[in-house]
Amino acid sequence: MNRWLLILLSISVSVSISGILKFIFNRYFSTTKPTLYKLPPSPQSIPLISSLLWLGRISPSTIHSILNSLHAKLGPIITIHVGSRPLIFIADRLLAHKALIQNGAVFANRPPASATQKFVTSNQRNVSLAFYGPTWRLLRRNLTENFLHPSRAKSFSHSRRWVLKVLENRLESQEKSGQPICVREHFQYAMFCLLVVICFGDNVDENQIKQIEEVHRRAFLSFNRFNILNLWPRVTKFVLRGRWEEFYQLRKSQQDVSIPLIRTRKYLQEEDRRKHGASSWSCCILC
């Protein structure tokens, strides 16, 4: 492993030197000046080195505190240089409204995802990362009309009652054991159960839910470990082959627990249509 890290470091230094030479050539010898965009303020950074440092620092549990600290120093809009593209964060609600609502057409699309994100989302085929277009509109309509719309709330009443019973049973069982009750964990599990049932239907049992939870928990905890794979995917696929294999295996585990449920739900929906006609609506969201 040390040998591979040394190789990766050597490649990084070579790329850095190449970038510096290219900058000097473009600055002093090139006849065509590159287009420069005025970006919001950012903390001091060194090309490549800063990207590595940010990849080591940023995680779902630390990003909010890091951004709050930077916003306090630099203002409501900041730039963080990670990888090949700058990331811009807006903390002021009025500025966010101006950017995303008043100038919504400008910001409607999304940039290409990182290598790991593309693989996990089947080339950006989810509502969070899909490019602005027919696929994104279909996913958004599925979410807003079938999941977030108030008129669908009654459709999930049976699922909510079942999840409430699961929560009560877990709390009672913990109380009888005489051990301290961690309320947050039980409520998180109950909400996860509700989301799984809404996504895959009422035929999902607790054992299947626990399998899904375990796989997604491993994926969440591995977020930092796989971040470095996005630095130079063509290089890391050779240098960090073992970590890529671990990432592929984790994704396969997610598919192994989700795809059978999707196929089962699809079969039940087709059966329901055959019995009640095409106009029948089935309470399920395939996320």
DACORQUI-V365133 format. One record per backbone hydrogen bond with DSSP energy under -0.5 kcal/mol. CO is the residue of the C=O (numbers start at 1). NH is the residue of the N-H. E is the energy in kcal/mol with one decimal. If there is no record, write none. Layout:
# DACORQUI-V365133
co=<CO;CO>
nh=<NH;NH>
e=<E;E>
This chain:
# DACORQUI-V365133
co=<1;2;3;4;5;6;7;8;9;10;11;12;13;14;15;16;17;18;19;20;21;22;23;24;25;25;31;37;41;46;47;48;49;50;51;52;53;54;59;59;62;63;64;65;66;67;68;69;70;71;76;78;79;80;80;82;85;87;89;92;93;94;95;96;97;97;98;101;103;103;104;114;115;116;117;118;119;121;126;126;131;133;134;135;136;137;138;139;140;141;142;143;143;144;149;150;152;152;153;154;156;157;158;159;160;161;162;163;164;165;166;167;168;169;170;171;172;173;174;174;175;180;181;182;183;184;185;186;187;188;189;190;191;192;193;194;195;196;197;198;201;205;206;207;208;209;210;211;212;213;214;215;216;217;218;220;222;223;224;224;226;227;228;232;232;233;235;235;236;238;240;241;242;243;244;245;246;247;248;249;250;251;252;253;254;255;258;259;260;261;262;263;264;265;266;267;268;269;270;271;272;273;277;282;285>
nh=<5;6;7;8;9;10;11;12;13;14;15;16;17;18;19;20;21;22;23;24;25;26;27;28;29;30;33;39;79;50;49;52;53;54;55;56;57;58;62;63;66;67;68;69;70;71;72;73;74;75;91;89;43;82;87;85;82;80;78;96;97;98;99;100;101;102;103;104;106;107;108;118;119;120;121;123;122;125;129;130;136;137;138;139;140;141;142;143;144;145;146;147;148;149;152;153;155;156;156;157;160;161;162;163;164;165;166;167;168;169;170;171;172;173;174;175;176;177;178;179;178;182;183;186;187;188;189;190;191;192;193;194;195;196;197;198;199;200;201;285;204;209;210;211;212;213;214;215;216;217;218;219;220;221;222;223;226;227;227;228;229;230;231;235;236;237;238;239;240;241;244;245;246;247;248;249;250;251;252;253;254;255;256;257;258;259;262;263;264;265;266;267;268;269;270;271;272;273;274;275;276;277;280;284;287>
e=<-2.4;-2.2;-2.1;-2.7;-2.5;-2.3;-2.4;-2.3;-2.5;-2.3;-2.6;-2.4;-2.6;-2.3;-2.5;-2.4;-2.6;-2.2;-2.2;-2.5;-2.4;-2.6;-2.3;-2.5;-2.3;-2.1;-0.6;-0.9;-2.3;-3.0;-2.5;-2.2;-2.2;-2.8;-2.4;-1.4;-1.2;-2.9;-1.1;-2.2;-2.2;-2.6;-2.5;-1.9;-2.1;-2.9;-1.9;-1.1;-3.1;-2.0;-2.8;-2.2;-0.5;-0.9;-3.1;-0.8;-0.9;-3.1;-2.1;-2.4;-2.3;-2.1;-2.4;-3.0;-2.2;-1.9;-1.2;-1.3;-0.9;-1.3;-0.5;-2.6;-1.6;-2.4;-2.4;-4.0;-1.0;-2.9;-0.5;-2.3;-0.7;-2.4;-2.3;-2.4;-2.7;-2.4;-2.2;-1.9;-3.0;-2.4;-1.1;-1.3;-2.3;-0.6;-1.9;-1.7;-0.6;-0.7;-1.1;-1.6;-2.4;-2.3;-2.1;-2.5;-2.4;-2.0;-2.1;-2.4;-2.4;-2.4;-2.1;-2.3;-2.6;-2.4;-2.2;-2.1;-2.3;-1.2;-0.5;-0.8;-1.2;-0.6;-1.1;-1.4;-2.3;-2.6;-2.2;-2.2;-2.5;-2.1;-2.5;-2.1;-2.2;-2.4;-2.4;-2.4;-2.2;-2.8;-2.3;-2.9;-1.0;-1.9;-2.5;-1.8;-2.2;-2.7;-2.4;-2.0;-2.4;-2.3;-2.0;-2.0;-2.3;-2.5;-1.2;-1.3;-1.6;-0.6;-0.8;-0.6;-1.0;-1.8;-1.5;-1.0;-3.2;-2.1;-1.4;-2.9;-2.3;-0.7;-2.0;-2.3;-2.0;-2.3;-2.7;-2.3;-2.0;-2.1;-2.3;-2.0;-1.8;-2.1;-2.6;-1.4;-1.5;-2.6;-2.2;-2.6;-2.3;-2.5;-2.4;-2.2;-2.3;-2.2;-2.1;-2.2;-2.3;-2.1;-2.0;-1.8;-2.6;-2.2;-1.4;-1.6;-1.0>
